[in-house]
Amino acid sequence: MGTHYYCSLEQWTTGKCGVTGDVYSLGVVLAELAAGRALPISPVGVGIQQDVVPGVGWVAQQLNATVRRMTAFTASSRFQSMAEVVQILHSIASMG
């Protein structure tokens, strides 16, 4: 089923993971990489709700918003494909 820290709520409760569950898990990993540490997520599937990158610049704001959307509580609120994630990350990287 996966490590609870990286599991979306729907994966944890059903044992099944679709694309949006993978987006959630990648969002948690991205948040850890950006923050340089593990972040508290409790209960399972609640997502990253705090800023992971300090600052008020455009790149920090966009990365924080992207992580929050990737790890949104409901699957319908997340990016619906990895292509969407790649597109936004490329956009953020090109501005950095």
Summary of the structure (lengths in Angstrom):
residues: 96
radius of gyration: 12.7
end to end distance: 36.1
largest distance: 38.9
contacts: 276
relative contact order: 0.18
helix: 58%
strand: 0%
